[in-house]
Amino acid sequence: MAKPRPTPASEIELLRAFAGAKAIGLTVNHEDMTDAEVSAAIILYEFELGIPATDALTRSPVRRADMVVRAFPELEAKLVTVGA
């Protein structure tokens, strides 16, 4: 019998419990999902977990950078704007 998959919430709790780490965002595994399903999952996880979510491969990398800057605002001054 297949073992049930852990949920993002349970994985985040493990990070907190064992490593004292804080999740600053979540990336969705979009395998076998339509674009609409990915969008729905992103919205659901953001609501459910209270952290930003994205898909690292099908969404803008700016979203991931925003997650980091939101968690570590002191890094904003160090960002390099491409094309500036």
VEXROZA-534377 format. One record per residue (C-alpha): residue number from 1; z negated, y, x negated. Coordinates in nm, 3 decimals, decimal comma, padded with zeros to 5 digits. Layout:
REM VEXROZA-534377
NUM  Z  Y  X
...
***
This chain:
REM VEXROZA-534377
1  00,000  00,000  00,000
2  00,096  00,341  -00,134
3  -00,182  00,574  -00,231
4  -00,179  00,903  -00,036
5  -00,058  01,207  -00,228
6  -00,316  01,468  -00,316
7  -00,281  01,798  -00,135
8  -00,236  02,129  -00,315
9  -00,580  02,232  -00,188
10  -00,743  01,920  -00,336
11  -00,565  01,971  -00,669
12  -00,678  02,334  -00,682
13  -01,033  02,223  -00,610
14  -01,015  01,972  -00,898
15  -00,901  02,251  -01,132
16  -01,198  02,461  -01,023
17  -01,450  02,177  -01,042
18  -01,352  02,018  -01,371
19  -01,197  02,301  -01,571
20  -01,350  02,608  -01,413
21  -00,994  02,732  -01,372
22  -00,867  02,961  -01,099
23  -00,529  02,897  -00,938
24  -00,324  03,218  -00,943
25  -00,027  03,077  -00,756
26  00,156  02,767  -00,645
27  00,509  02,643  -00,699
28  00,664  02,416  -00,439
29  00,846  02,094  -00,528
30  01,165  02,146  -00,328
31  01,304  01,796  -00,378
32  01,471  01,668  -00,059
33  01,392  01,994  00,123
34  01,632  02,238  00,286
35  01,608  02,606  00,199
36  01,446  02,670  00,538
37  01,186  02,399  00,469
38  01,109  02,551  00,129
39  01,062  02,893  00,290
40  00,834  02,744  00,555
41  00,629  02,559  00,291
42  00,587  02,879  00,089
43  00,460  03,066  00,394
44  00,230  02,779  00,494
45  00,074  02,739  00,148
46  00,022  03,112  00,107
47  -00,158  03,124  00,440
48  -00,349  02,799  00,387
49  -00,454  02,859  00,025
50  -00,473  03,237  00,008
51  -00,266  03,254  -00,311
52  00,100  03,342  -00,369
53  00,353  03,059  -00,358
54  00,716  03,020  -00,459
55  00,976  02,766  -00,568
56  01,035  02,800  -00,941
57  01,395  02,682  -00,925
58  01,535  02,834  -00,606
59  01,348  03,164  -00,585
60  01,349  03,471  -00,807
61  01,151  03,444  -01,132
62  01,014  03,789  -01,050
63  00,783  03,622  -00,798
64  00,623  03,412  -01,073
65  00,580  03,717  -01,294
66  00,419  03,900  -01,001
67  00,170  03,613  -00,964
68  00,062  03,651  -01,325
69  00,040  04,030  -01,313
70  -00,157  04,014  -00,989
71  -00,410  03,783  -01,158
72  -00,407  03,973  -01,488
73  -00,324  04,338  -01,412
74  -00,378  04,441  -01,775
75  -00,052  04,260  -01,860
76  00,159  04,499  -01,651
77  00,175  04,752  -01,934
78  00,315  04,480  -02,163
79  00,604  04,381  -01,934
80  00,953  04,443  -02,063
81  01,209  04,542  -01,803
82  01,541  04,365  -01,855
83  01,836  04,603  -01,848
84  01,626  04,917  -01,888
***
